[in-house]
């Protein structure tokens, strides 16, 4: 199982950044705080292309990609 976890210092930095950068968006701040606490299970991550197809979004336009 691949799992990305954060040290206590990294968790603190993520929480502080979430509160500082997203004061008007508590949902986004919650996501970052949850990532800090729980880490990321890399075995359950999905590719953006798979999510786009699943959601019925149009195919990516290569010309509009931002580098």
TAGI-V883423 format. One record per residue. N is the residue number from 0. RES is the residue in one letter. SS is DSSP state (h for helix, s for strand, l for the rest). PHI is phi in whole degrees, 0 to 359 (999 if undefined). D_LAST is the distance of its C-alpha to the last C-alpha in Angstrom with 1 decimal. Layout:
n:res:ss:phi:d_last
N:RES:SS:PHI:D_LAST
N:RES:SS:PHI:D_LAST
This chain:
n:res:ss:phi:d_last
0:X:l:999:31.0
1:X:l:261:27.7
2:X:s:220:27.4
3:X:s:265:25.2
4:X:l:240:27.4
5:X:l:242:27.3
6:X:l:291:29.9
7:X:h:300:32.0
8:X:h:295:30.2
9:X:h:294:26.7
10:X:h:299:28.2
11:X:h:298:29.6
12:X:h:297:26.3
13:X:h:297:24.5
14:X:h:296:27.5
15:X:h:298:27.6
16:X:h:297:23.9
17:X:h:299:24.4
18:X:h:289:27.5
19:X:h:282:26.2
20:X:h:278:22.8
21:X:l:233:24.0
22:X:l:295:27.6
23:X:l:267:27.6
24:X:l:227:26.1
25:X:h:297:28.4
26:X:h:293:27.0
27:X:h:291:23.6
28:X:h:299:25.5
29:X:h:298:27.6
30:X:h:301:24.8
31:X:h:293:23.7
32:X:h:294:27.4
33:X:h:294:28.0
34:X:h:300:25.3
35:X:h:299:26.8
36:X:h:282:30.2
37:X:h:263:29.7
38:X:l:78:26.8
39:X:s:230:24.7
40:X:s:274:26.4
41:X:h:292:23.9
42:X:h:289:26.4
43:X:h:250:25.9
44:X:l:283:22.1
45:X:l:243:20.9
46:X:l:288:17.8
47:X:h:302:15.8
48:X:h:298:16.8
49:X:h:294:20.4
50:X:h:295:20.4
51:X:h:299:19.1
52:X:h:296:22.0
53:X:h:301:24.4
54:X:l:271:23.8
55:X:l:74:24.1
56:X:l:278:20.7
57:X:l:293:19.6
58:X:l:296:17.4
59:X:l:292:13.7
60:X:l:268:13.0
61:X:h:304:10.6
62:X:h:291:10.5
63:X:h:264:9.5
64:X:l:295:6.4
65:X:l:259:3.8
66:X:l:278:0.0
